[in-house]
């Protein structure tokens, strides 16, 4: 049971499909387990679900080849460099493209076709069932306050009343230190209306700028 399914020197279609199917199943389960204990974006949830399938394809292609293993290490470093600027879904797309190129370059046309087909089907299925979405929108709220005001706890009651959960991510100074900008990540209910919250915030921060929008890709989980 604990031995490999593959015979050295050859790989059949059955074991390949079995490994890819198991990778998909365990990836989805691991993603569900992570979401149960940690808040995350749908993009990150889908990435956790599909990454084992793509990684297993890499191992199947390498299959003890030292040169291919070194190439894989170099490819991983490129994906890590790209991940500084991208969201989880973008990193997965880059990783998929790298692995497809490796499969094709090694002559595994069937493996590349199976991997792409599995990826396409799973992305469509996970998006169709709204995988990773729990009816809560995550947004970024930026509030500017003058330096004369004590911002600690200043908006806690408003955020508790209008959001399901919130965290203060960072505080920075602006305009030569005369203004503080508070950045919150908030979880909003399904039928949230932004105007009441923004109006109440403006009455407390002296009508300075307030912005509510999507979490930027560099901060996305």
C-alpha atoms as an extended CHARMM CRD file, in Angstrom:
* protein
*
       221  EXT
         1         1  UNK       CA              0.0000000000        0.0000000000        0.0000000000  PROA      1               0.0000000000
         2         2  UNK       CA              2.8710000000        2.3510000000        0.7920000000  PROA      2               0.0000000000
         3         3  UNK       CA              4.9030000000        1.4140000000       -2.2810000000  PROA      3               0.0000000000
         4         4  UNK       CA              4.9370000000        3.4130000000       -5.4840000000  PROA      4               0.0000000000
         5         5  UNK       CA              2.3770000000        2.6990000000       -8.2030000000  PROA      5               0.0000000000
         6         6  UNK       CA              4.9320000000        3.1320000000      -10.9730000000  PROA      6               0.0000000000
         7         7  UNK       CA              7.3220000000        0.6550000000      -12.5210000000  PROA      7               0.0000000000
         8         8  UNK       CA             10.7370000000        2.1430000000      -13.1130000000  PROA      8               0.0000000000
         9         9  UNK       CA             11.2560000000        2.8790000000      -16.7930000000  PROA      9               0.0000000000
        10        10  UNK       CA              7.6000000000        3.1370000000      -17.7040000000  PROA      10              0.0000000000
        11        11  UNK       CA              4.4070000000        4.8630000000      -16.6380000000  PROA      11              0.0000000000
        12        12  UNK       CA              0.9310000000        3.6980000000      -17.6420000000  PROA      12              0.0000000000
        13        13  UNK       CA             -2.1620000000        5.8060000000      -18.1510000000  PROA      13              0.0000000000
        14        14  UNK       CA             -4.0330000000        4.1910000000      -15.2670000000  PROA      14              0.0000000000
        15        15  UNK       CA             -1.5420000000        5.0890000000      -12.5150000000  PROA      15              0.0000000000
        16        16  UNK       CA             -1.2030000000        8.6130000000      -13.9180000000  PROA      16              0.0000000000
        17        17  UNK       CA             -4.9620000000        9.1950000000      -13.8060000000  PROA      17              0.0000000000
        18        18  UNK       CA             -5.1210000000        7.6820000000      -10.3260000000  PROA      18              0.0000000000
        19        19  UNK       CA             -2.3760000000        9.9740000000       -9.0260000000  PROA      19              0.0000000000
        20        20  UNK       CA             -3.8650000000       13.0920000000      -10.5990000000  PROA      20              0.0000000000
        21        21  UNK       CA             -7.3180000000       12.2070000000       -9.2400000000  PROA      21              0.0000000000
        22        22  UNK       CA             -5.9280000000       11.6310000000       -5.7580000000  PROA      22              0.0000000000
        23        23  UNK       CA             -4.0370000000       14.9340000000       -5.9610000000  PROA      23              0.0000000000
        24        24  UNK       CA             -7.2680000000       16.7480000000       -6.8500000000  PROA      24              0.0000000000
        25        25  UNK       CA             -9.2000000000       15.0840000000       -4.0080000000  PROA      25              0.0000000000
        26        26  UNK       CA             -6.5370000000       15.7470000000       -1.3770000000  PROA      26              0.0000000000
        27        27  UNK       CA             -6.0300000000       19.2870000000       -2.6680000000  PROA      27              0.0000000000
        28        28  UNK       CA             -9.7240000000       20.0970000000       -2.2910000000  PROA      28              0.0000000000
        29        29  UNK       CA             -9.7990000000       18.5460000000        1.1870000000  PROA      29              0.0000000000
        30        30  UNK       CA             -6.7140000000       20.4730000000        2.3050000000  PROA      30              0.0000000000
        31        31  UNK       CA             -8.2380000000       23.6930000000        0.9820000000  PROA      31              0.0000000000
        32        32  UNK       CA            -11.4880000000       23.0390000000        2.8650000000  PROA      32              0.0000000000
        33        33  UNK       CA             -9.5200000000       22.3490000000        6.0370000000  PROA      33              0.0000000000
        34        34  UNK       CA             -7.5670000000       25.5850000000        5.6630000000  PROA      34              0.0000000000
        35        35  UNK       CA            -10.7520000000       27.6080000000        5.0590000000  PROA      35              0.0000000000
        36        36  UNK       CA            -12.3440000000       26.1380000000        8.1700000000  PROA      36              0.0000000000
        37        37  UNK       CA             -9.6350000000       27.5960000000       10.3980000000  PROA      37              0.0000000000
        38        38  UNK       CA             -8.4080000000       30.6300000000        8.4240000000  PROA      38              0.0000000000
        39        39  UNK       CA            -10.0800000000       33.4010000000        6.4140000000  PROA      39              0.0000000000
        40        40  UNK       CA             -8.9100000000       33.4140000000        2.7980000000  PROA      40              0.0000000000
        41        41  UNK       CA             -9.9310000000       34.6890000000       -0.6190000000  PROA      41              0.0000000000
        42        42  UNK       CA            -11.5760000000       32.4580000000       -3.2630000000  PROA      42              0.0000000000
        43        43  UNK       CA             -8.4320000000       32.8810000000       -5.3640000000  PROA      43              0.0000000000
        44        44  UNK       CA             -6.2620000000       31.3870000000       -2.6280000000  PROA      44              0.0000000000
        45        45  UNK       CA             -8.7530000000       28.5790000000       -1.9540000000  PROA      45              0.0000000000
        46        46  UNK       CA             -8.7830000000       27.4950000000       -5.6070000000  PROA      46              0.0000000000
        47        47  UNK       CA             -4.9840000000       27.6720000000       -5.7070000000  PROA      47              0.0000000000
        48        48  UNK       CA             -4.6960000000       25.3500000000       -2.6920000000  PROA      48              0.0000000000
        49        49  UNK       CA             -7.1160000000       22.9220000000       -4.3180000000  PROA      49              0.0000000000
        50        50  UNK       CA             -5.3380000000       22.7010000000       -7.6830000000  PROA      50              0.0000000000
        51        51  UNK       CA             -1.6600000000       23.0950000000       -6.8030000000  PROA      51              0.0000000000
        52        52  UNK       CA             -1.1700000000       19.4200000000       -5.7620000000  PROA      52              0.0000000000
        53        53  UNK       CA             -2.3690000000       18.2490000000       -9.1810000000  PROA      53              0.0000000000
        54        54  UNK       CA              0.1140000000       20.5000000000      -10.9860000000  PROA      54              0.0000000000
        55        55  UNK       CA              2.9480000000       19.5810000000       -8.6120000000  PROA      55              0.0000000000
        56        56  UNK       CA              2.3050000000       15.8640000000       -9.0850000000  PROA      56              0.0000000000
        57        57  UNK       CA              2.5840000000       16.3300000000      -12.8510000000  PROA      57              0.0000000000
        58        58  UNK       CA              6.0390000000       17.8320000000      -12.3160000000  PROA      58              0.0000000000
        59        59  UNK       CA              7.2010000000       14.8040000000      -10.3230000000  PROA      59              0.0000000000
        60        60  UNK       CA              5.7940000000       12.4170000000      -12.9380000000  PROA      60              0.0000000000
        61        61  UNK       CA              7.7550000000       14.2060000000      -15.6550000000  PROA      61              0.0000000000
        62        62  UNK       CA             11.0230000000       14.3410000000      -13.6680000000  PROA      62              0.0000000000
        63        63  UNK       CA             10.8180000000       10.6630000000      -12.5450000000  PROA      63              0.0000000000
        64        64  UNK       CA             14.4220000000       10.4210000000      -11.3200000000  PROA      64              0.0000000000
        65        65  UNK       CA             15.9880000000       12.5710000000      -14.0560000000  PROA      65              0.0000000000
        66        66  UNK       CA             18.6550000000       14.7160000000      -12.3840000000  PROA      66              0.0000000000
        67        67  UNK       CA             18.7760000000       17.2830000000      -15.1980000000  PROA      67              0.0000000000
        68        68  UNK       CA             15.0100000000       17.6950000000      -15.1630000000  PROA      68              0.0000000000
        69        69  UNK       CA             15.0880000000       18.0600000000      -11.3800000000  PROA      69              0.0000000000
        70        70  UNK       CA             17.5470000000       20.9570000000      -11.6500000000  PROA      70              0.0000000000
        71        71  UNK       CA             15.3240000000       22.5570000000      -14.2780000000  PROA      71              0.0000000000
        72        72  UNK       CA             12.3500000000       22.2250000000      -11.9250000000  PROA      72              0.0000000000
        73        73  UNK       CA             14.2620000000       23.9850000000       -9.1420000000  PROA      73              0.0000000000
        74        74  UNK       CA             15.0510000000       26.8530000000      -11.5080000000  PROA      74              0.0000000000
        75        75  UNK       CA             11.4250000000       27.0500000000      -12.6390000000  PROA      75              0.0000000000
        76        76  UNK       CA             10.2160000000       27.1970000000       -9.0360000000  PROA      76              0.0000000000
        77        77  UNK       CA             12.5350000000       30.1200000000       -8.3430000000  PROA      77              0.0000000000
        78        78  UNK       CA             11.0340000000       32.0010000000      -11.3070000000  PROA      78              0.0000000000
        79        79  UNK       CA              7.5040000000       31.3860000000      -10.0430000000  PROA      79              0.0000000000
        80        80  UNK       CA              8.5110000000       32.6360000000       -6.5810000000  PROA      80              0.0000000000
        81        81  UNK       CA              9.9400000000       35.8160000000       -8.1260000000  PROA      81              0.0000000000
        82        82  UNK       CA              6.6690000000       36.4140000000       -9.9860000000  PROA      82              0.0000000000
        83        83  UNK       CA              4.6020000000       35.7670000000       -6.8510000000  PROA      83              0.0000000000
        84        84  UNK       CA              5.7930000000       38.9880000000       -5.2190000000  PROA      84              0.0000000000
        85        85  UNK       CA              3.6080000000       40.9600000000       -7.6190000000  PROA      85              0.0000000000
        86        86  UNK       CA              0.7480000000       38.5560000000       -8.3170000000  PROA      86              0.0000000000
        87        87  UNK       CA             -2.3390000000       37.1590000000       -6.6250000000  PROA      87              0.0000000000
        88        88  UNK       CA             -2.6960000000       33.4870000000       -5.7680000000  PROA      88              0.0000000000
        89        89  UNK       CA             -4.6290000000       32.7310000000       -8.9750000000  PROA      89              0.0000000000
        90        90  UNK       CA             -2.0140000000       34.5110000000      -11.0920000000  PROA      90              0.0000000000
        91        91  UNK       CA              0.7910000000       32.5250000000       -9.4510000000  PROA      91              0.0000000000
        92        92  UNK       CA             -1.0810000000       29.3050000000      -10.2030000000  PROA      92              0.0000000000
        93        93  UNK       CA             -1.5090000000       30.3000000000      -13.8580000000  PROA      93              0.0000000000
        94        94  UNK       CA              2.2120000000       31.0480000000      -14.1690000000  PROA      94              0.0000000000
        95        95  UNK       CA              3.0640000000       27.7590000000      -12.4730000000  PROA      95              0.0000000000
        96        96  UNK       CA              0.7300000000       25.8790000000      -14.8470000000  PROA      96              0.0000000000
        97        97  UNK       CA              2.3590000000       27.4580000000      -17.9010000000  PROA      97              0.0000000000
        98        98  UNK       CA              5.8320000000       26.5270000000      -16.6290000000  PROA      98              0.0000000000
        99        99  UNK       CA              4.8150000000       22.9160000000      -15.9590000000  PROA      99              0.0000000000
       100       100  UNK       CA              3.0820000000       22.5730000000      -19.3340000000  PROA      100             0.0000000000
       101       101  UNK       CA              6.2360000000       23.8120000000      -21.0210000000  PROA      101             0.0000000000
       102       102  UNK       CA              8.3260000000       21.3140000000      -19.0650000000  PROA      102             0.0000000000
       103       103  UNK       CA              6.0050000000       18.4480000000      -20.0260000000  PROA      103             0.0000000000
       104       104  UNK       CA              6.1050000000       19.3920000000      -23.6970000000  PROA      104             0.0000000000
       105       105  UNK       CA              9.8430000000       19.9830000000      -23.6620000000  PROA      105             0.0000000000
       106       106  UNK       CA             10.3930000000       16.5260000000      -22.1700000000  PROA      106             0.0000000000
       107       107  UNK       CA              8.1970000000       14.9600000000      -24.8600000000  PROA      107             0.0000000000
       108       108  UNK       CA              5.2350000000       14.1480000000      -22.5780000000  PROA      108             0.0000000000
       109       109  UNK       CA              2.4940000000       15.4580000000      -24.8820000000  PROA      109             0.0000000000
       110       110  UNK       CA             -0.1580000000       13.2330000000      -23.3300000000  PROA      110             0.0000000000
       111       111  UNK       CA              0.7640000000       14.3670000000      -19.8260000000  PROA      111             0.0000000000
       112       112  UNK       CA              0.5260000000       18.0150000000      -20.8640000000  PROA      112             0.0000000000
       113       113  UNK       CA             -2.8960000000       17.4150000000      -22.4340000000  PROA      113             0.0000000000
       114       114  UNK       CA             -4.1650000000       15.5600000000      -19.3470000000  PROA      114             0.0000000000
       115       115  UNK       CA             -2.8820000000       18.2600000000      -17.0130000000  PROA      115             0.0000000000
       116       116  UNK       CA             -4.4350000000       21.0730000000      -19.0270000000  PROA      116             0.0000000000
       117       117  UNK       CA             -7.7590000000       19.2300000000      -19.3410000000  PROA      117             0.0000000000
       118       118  UNK       CA             -7.8530000000       18.4790000000      -15.6140000000  PROA      118             0.0000000000
       119       119  UNK       CA             -6.9850000000       22.0630000000      -14.7480000000  PROA      119             0.0000000000
       120       120  UNK       CA             -9.6210000000       23.5010000000      -17.0890000000  PROA      120             0.0000000000
       121       121  UNK       CA            -12.3630000000       21.1780000000      -15.8120000000  PROA      121             0.0000000000
       122       122  UNK       CA            -11.5420000000       21.7860000000      -12.1390000000  PROA      122             0.0000000000
       123       123  UNK       CA            -11.3890000000       25.5740000000      -12.5530000000  PROA      123             0.0000000000
       124       124  UNK       CA            -14.8040000000       25.5730000000      -14.2310000000  PROA      124             0.0000000000
       125       125  UNK       CA            -16.2740000000       23.2890000000      -11.5710000000  PROA      125             0.0000000000
       126       126  UNK       CA            -14.8270000000       25.1950000000       -8.6070000000  PROA      126             0.0000000000
       127       127  UNK       CA            -15.9390000000       28.5340000000      -10.0410000000  PROA      127             0.0000000000
       128       128  UNK       CA            -19.4210000000       27.1430000000      -10.7680000000  PROA      128             0.0000000000
       129       129  UNK       CA            -19.8930000000       26.0040000000       -7.1530000000  PROA      129             0.0000000000
       130       130  UNK       CA            -18.3800000000       29.2830000000       -5.8370000000  PROA      130             0.0000000000
       131       131  UNK       CA            -15.6230000000       27.3770000000       -4.0590000000  PROA      131             0.0000000000
       132       132  UNK       CA            -14.0220000000       29.4040000000       -1.2850000000  PROA      132             0.0000000000
       133       133  UNK       CA            -16.8710000000       31.9170000000       -1.1080000000  PROA      133             0.0000000000
       134       134  UNK       CA            -18.9510000000       31.9460000000        2.0650000000  PROA      134             0.0000000000
       135       135  UNK       CA            -21.2840000000       34.8630000000        1.3640000000  PROA      135             0.0000000000
       136       136  UNK       CA            -18.8380000000       37.3630000000        2.8880000000  PROA      136             0.0000000000
       137       137  UNK       CA            -17.0800000000       40.0150000000        0.8290000000  PROA      137             0.0000000000
       138       138  UNK       CA            -13.5750000000       41.0130000000        1.8780000000  PROA      138             0.0000000000
       139       139  UNK       CA            -12.7310000000       44.6290000000        1.1700000000  PROA      139             0.0000000000
       140       140  UNK       CA            -10.0690000000       47.1850000000        2.0030000000  PROA      140             0.0000000000
       141       141  UNK       CA            -11.1380000000       50.3060000000        3.8970000000  PROA      141             0.0000000000
       142       142  UNK       CA             -8.8080000000       53.3180000000        4.0320000000  PROA      142             0.0000000000
       143       143  UNK       CA             -9.6170000000       56.1340000000        6.4440000000  PROA      143             0.0000000000
       144       144  UNK       CA             -7.6990000000       59.3960000000        6.7070000000  PROA      144             0.0000000000
       145       145  UNK       CA             -7.6750000000       61.1750000000       10.0650000000  PROA      145             0.0000000000
       146       146  UNK       CA             -5.9540000000       64.4290000000       11.1240000000  PROA      146             0.0000000000
       147       147  UNK       CA             -2.9420000000       64.1130000000       13.3970000000  PROA      147             0.0000000000
       148       148  UNK       CA             -4.7900000000       66.0060000000       16.1480000000  PROA      148             0.0000000000
       149       149  UNK       CA             -7.2390000000       63.0990000000       16.6500000000  PROA      149             0.0000000000
       150       150  UNK       CA             -6.5080000000       59.9410000000       18.6530000000  PROA      150             0.0000000000
       151       151  UNK       CA             -7.4420000000       57.2150000000       16.1570000000  PROA      151             0.0000000000
       152       152  UNK       CA             -7.1020000000       54.2700000000       18.5950000000  PROA      152             0.0000000000
       153       153  UNK       CA            -10.6020000000       52.7830000000       18.9160000000  PROA      153             0.0000000000
       154       154  UNK       CA            -12.1160000000       55.7620000000       17.1140000000  PROA      154             0.0000000000
       155       155  UNK       CA            -14.0410000000       53.6910000000       14.5590000000  PROA      155             0.0000000000
       156       156  UNK       CA            -14.4230000000       50.3860000000       16.4220000000  PROA      156             0.0000000000
       157       157  UNK       CA            -18.1380000000       50.7610000000       17.1320000000  PROA      157             0.0000000000
       158       158  UNK       CA            -18.9170000000       51.6660000000       13.5060000000  PROA      158             0.0000000000
       159       159  UNK       CA            -16.9670000000       48.7250000000       12.1470000000  PROA      159             0.0000000000
       160       160  UNK       CA            -18.5730000000       46.3520000000       14.6280000000  PROA      160             0.0000000000
       161       161  UNK       CA            -22.0270000000       47.5660000000       13.6070000000  PROA      161             0.0000000000
       162       162  UNK       CA            -21.5610000000       47.4650000000        9.8120000000  PROA      162             0.0000000000
       163       163  UNK       CA            -19.1260000000       44.5660000000        9.2460000000  PROA      163             0.0000000000
       164       164  UNK       CA            -18.8640000000       40.9190000000       10.2460000000  PROA      164             0.0000000000
       165       165  UNK       CA            -15.1550000000       41.1010000000       11.0150000000  PROA      165             0.0000000000
       166       166  UNK       CA            -12.3210000000       43.5760000000       10.6070000000  PROA      166             0.0000000000
       167       167  UNK       CA             -8.6270000000       43.9870000000       11.2640000000  PROA      167             0.0000000000
       168       168  UNK       CA             -6.3770000000       47.0300000000       11.2930000000  PROA      168             0.0000000000
       169       169  UNK       CA             -3.6210000000       46.1410000000        8.8120000000  PROA      169             0.0000000000
       170       170  UNK       CA             -1.3990000000       49.2080000000        8.8500000000  PROA      170             0.0000000000
       171       171  UNK       CA             -1.1080000000       52.8900000000        9.7510000000  PROA      171             0.0000000000
       172       172  UNK       CA              0.9830000000       55.3600000000        7.7960000000  PROA      172             0.0000000000
       173       173  UNK       CA              1.5030000000       59.1010000000        7.7450000000  PROA      173             0.0000000000
       174       174  UNK       CA              0.6480000000       61.3020000000        4.7850000000  PROA      174             0.0000000000
       175       175  UNK       CA              1.0530000000       64.9330000000        3.7580000000  PROA      175             0.0000000000
       176       176  UNK       CA              4.2120000000       65.6100000000        5.7820000000  PROA      176             0.0000000000
       177       177  UNK       CA              2.7910000000       63.8810000000        8.8450000000  PROA      177             0.0000000000
       178       178  UNK       CA             -0.3300000000       66.0250000000        9.1200000000  PROA      178             0.0000000000
       179       179  UNK       CA             -2.6420000000       63.0910000000        8.2690000000  PROA      179             0.0000000000
       180       180  UNK       CA             -2.7200000000       59.4450000000        9.3150000000  PROA      180             0.0000000000
       181       181  UNK       CA             -4.1350000000       56.8160000000        6.9470000000  PROA      181             0.0000000000
       182       182  UNK       CA             -5.6490000000       53.7350000000        8.5790000000  PROA      182             0.0000000000
       183       183  UNK       CA             -6.0270000000       50.6420000000        6.4050000000  PROA      183             0.0000000000
       184       184  UNK       CA             -8.5390000000       48.0000000000        7.4850000000  PROA      184             0.0000000000
       185       185  UNK       CA             -9.4550000000       44.6670000000        5.9510000000  PROA      185             0.0000000000
       186       186  UNK       CA            -13.1670000000       44.1810000000        6.5390000000  PROA      186             0.0000000000
       187       187  UNK       CA            -15.5690000000       41.2830000000        5.9250000000  PROA      187             0.0000000000
       188       188  UNK       CA            -18.9090000000       42.6320000000        4.7240000000  PROA      188             0.0000000000
       189       189  UNK       CA            -22.3220000000       40.9280000000        4.8170000000  PROA      189             0.0000000000
       190       190  UNK       CA            -23.9950000000       39.8520000000        1.5810000000  PROA      190             0.0000000000
       191       191  UNK       CA            -26.3970000000       42.8110000000        1.2590000000  PROA      191             0.0000000000
       192       192  UNK       CA            -24.0290000000       45.4750000000        2.5020000000  PROA      192             0.0000000000
       193       193  UNK       CA            -24.6620000000       49.1410000000        1.6700000000  PROA      193             0.0000000000
       194       194  UNK       CA            -21.5570000000       51.2700000000        1.8020000000  PROA      194             0.0000000000
       195       195  UNK       CA            -23.0100000000       54.7810000000        2.0630000000  PROA      195             0.0000000000
       196       196  UNK       CA            -24.2470000000       54.6340000000        5.6930000000  PROA      196             0.0000000000
       197       197  UNK       CA            -20.8460000000       53.4270000000        6.8900000000  PROA      197             0.0000000000
       198       198  UNK       CA            -18.9070000000       55.9820000000        4.8530000000  PROA      198             0.0000000000
       199       199  UNK       CA            -21.1540000000       58.8520000000        5.9790000000  PROA      199             0.0000000000
       200       200  UNK       CA            -20.7210000000       57.9530000000        9.6480000000  PROA      200             0.0000000000
       201       201  UNK       CA            -16.9470000000       57.7150000000        9.2360000000  PROA      201             0.0000000000
       202       202  UNK       CA            -16.8040000000       61.1380000000        7.5460000000  PROA      202             0.0000000000
       203       203  UNK       CA            -18.5790000000       62.7510000000       10.4820000000  PROA      203             0.0000000000
       204       204  UNK       CA            -15.7980000000       61.5550000000       12.7760000000  PROA      204             0.0000000000
       205       205  UNK       CA            -12.6990000000       62.1210000000       10.6610000000  PROA      205             0.0000000000
       206       206  UNK       CA            -13.4820000000       65.7130000000        9.7240000000  PROA      206             0.0000000000
       207       207  UNK       CA            -14.6990000000       64.8250000000        6.2050000000  PROA      207             0.0000000000
       208       208  UNK       CA            -11.2490000000       63.6690000000        5.1350000000  PROA      208             0.0000000000
       209       209  UNK       CA            -10.9720000000       61.0490000000        2.3400000000  PROA      209             0.0000000000
       210       210  UNK       CA            -12.4090000000       57.5660000000        2.9140000000  PROA      210             0.0000000000
       211       211  UNK       CA            -11.9760000000       54.7470000000        0.3960000000  PROA      211             0.0000000000
       212       212  UNK       CA            -13.6350000000       51.3280000000        0.2700000000  PROA      212             0.0000000000
       213       213  UNK       CA            -12.5740000000       48.8990000000       -2.4590000000  PROA      213             0.0000000000
       214       214  UNK       CA            -11.1410000000       45.5400000000       -3.3840000000  PROA      214             0.0000000000
       215       215  UNK       CA             -8.0680000000       44.3140000000       -1.5760000000  PROA      215             0.0000000000
       216       216  UNK       CA             -5.0860000000       45.0110000000       -3.8020000000  PROA      216             0.0000000000
       217       217  UNK       CA             -3.3580000000       42.0140000000       -5.3860000000  PROA      217             0.0000000000
       218       218  UNK       CA             -0.1590000000       42.5630000000       -3.4010000000  PROA      218             0.0000000000
       219       219  UNK       CA             -2.1280000000       42.0720000000       -0.1800000000  PROA      219             0.0000000000
       220       220  UNK       CA             -4.3910000000       39.3060000000       -1.3990000000  PROA      220             0.0000000000
       221       221  UNK       CA             -3.9660000000       35.9570000000        0.3150000000  PROA      221             0.0000000000
